[in-house]
Amino acid sequence: MGSHSPPPPPPEQQFILVPCTPLDIPSMITIYLSAFSTDPFSAATFPRDAIAPSEFNRWLTNRFQRTFQQPEIRTFKIVDTLTGQMCALARWAFPYEFSPEELQKKEEEKKEKEALKAKGEDDSWPLGANLAICLAKFGGIDAARSKHCSAETDYAIQLLYVSPEYQRKGLASMLLRYGLEMADREGKRAYIEATAKGKVVYERLGFEVVDLVEVDLKEWGGEGVERNWIMVREPKKAMEK
């Protein structure tokens, strides 16, 4: 009588959502790199022939480490229980009211960063990055976020990555619904910056476009226009039982 492998678990059991910890940073970097491996705008912003792999890893490690020190930030991962592999992650900024001491510290850090920039020692981006494109895109996104998102009252999705081999399995929606359900229970809005690929998913979840950030790569010898749709979702009322 031949042996048979047990059937795979249903999707809701195969994939589990749990918080990330600093020990997850290497896997977070792997997902980041795989998610943007074929993205032309990422290639123009962070040209791989100009940025050493060790420098890119250093920059990403420091960037992810800082988020674990921010009280408003929560990063979640989805793990494939069949392999133990991290296959998707999302970083949320939950509504948070900063104390006067925290606001003072943030202002001091901002001044320190501006002083470093003035000396040409800005560590915001990896060595070799195209700083002009970084400023055009992320400066525009930061301005839109300040205009349309309140750190004290809104839930904000800051990043959402799914490994290519795990796409089209509903993992992005799983990560989004986790925070959106909390926003709905608390009667709070949600905010996200969407690429063309993500925009359709977010619209299905109730997000609406309120602004648009565009960067034309022709200005730097590239091709195409990078678009990020600024989207907001009003809280949904719980269905009456």
C-alpha positions, -999 to +999 in steps of 0.1 A: +000+000+000+016+032-012+022+062+011+004+094+003+014+130+013-013+149+032-032+175+011-019+210+014-037+232+039-063+257+026-049+292+018-062+307+051-042+281+070-011+280+048-004+317+052-002+333+086+002+370+095+025+379+124+045+410+135+080+415+122+110+418+146+145+432+139+156+395+134+134+396+102+154+424+086+175+401+062+143+385+049+127+419+046+156+431+024+153+399+003+116+406-004+123+443-011+149+434-037+128+408-053+098+430-055+117+457-074+141+436-093+125+444-127+111+478-119+125+504-143+119+533-120+137+516-091+166+509-115+168+546-124+165+557-088+189+532-074+212+521-103+226+488-095+258+495-114+265+526-093+255+511-059+276+483-044+255+454-031+271+459+004+261+496+004+226+488-007+223+462+021+238+487+046+213+514+037+183+491+038+194+475+071+197+509+087+164+521+072+145+491+085+161+492+119+150+527+124+114+518+119+115+494+148+124+524+170+094+545+160+064+541+183+038+546+156+052+520+132+040+484+130+055+460+104+038+427+097+048+397+076+031+368+061+047+334+065+042+303+044+036+276+070+047+249+044+082+263+041+086+288+069+095+314+044+085+351+047+066+358+015+051+393+020+053+423+044+035+455+051+045+485+072+017+505+088+018+538+106-009+536+132-026+568+146-003+582+172-002+614+192+034+624+199+043+638+233+060+672+235+093+654+242+089+631+212+081+661+190+112+679+203+133+649+195+119+646+160+127+683+154+162+679+167+167+649+144+154+669+114+178+697+121+207+672+124+198+657+090+196+692+074+230+700+088+244+668+073+229+676+040+245+710+040+279+693+045+271+668+017+269+639+042+232+630+038+226+594+047+190+593+035+199+574+004+226+548-005+258+561-020+254+560-058+216+567-058+202+593-082+195+620-057+176+642-082+151+615-089+148+606-052+140+642-044+115+645-072+096+613-063+099+610-025+098+648-020+065+648-039+051+619-020+061+634+014+043+666+004+012+647-006+013+627+026+015+659+047-014+673+028-038+642+029-028+622+059-029+630+096-004+611+117-026+616+148-058+602+134-052+582+102-039+547+095-012+549+068+003+520+047+039+530+041+050+500+022+036+467+009+058+440-008+049+406-020+076+382-033+070+375-071+065+338-065+037+345-041+018+371-060-019+366-070-026+346-038-044+374-020-015+381+004-015+419-003-053+421+006-046+400+037-020+425+049-043+454+041-074+441+057-056+436+090-052+473+094-083+483+076-105+463+100-089+482+130-095+515+112-131+506+106-137+496+143-122+529+154-139+550+127-107+562+112-095+569+077-067+549+059-041+563+035-019+548+008+003+557-021-004+534-050+014+523-082-006+514-113-005+477-103-017+483-067-043+509-075-069+484-087-065+463-056-069+493-033-100+505-052-116+472-045-110+477-008-127+511-008-098+535-014-104+566-036-078+588-055-073+622-040-040+633-057-013+622-081+025+624-080+043+621-114+080+620-122+090+620-159+123+600-163+130+618-196+145+646-175+173+622-165+177+604-198+153+576-190+119+565-204+084+566-190+066+584-163+064+571-127+030+577-112+019+573-076-018+578-069-025+592-035-055+573-021-077+577+010-103+553+024-131+564+046-141+541+075-167+515+067-195+510+092-198+475+106-226+455+092-256+452+116-262+417+128 
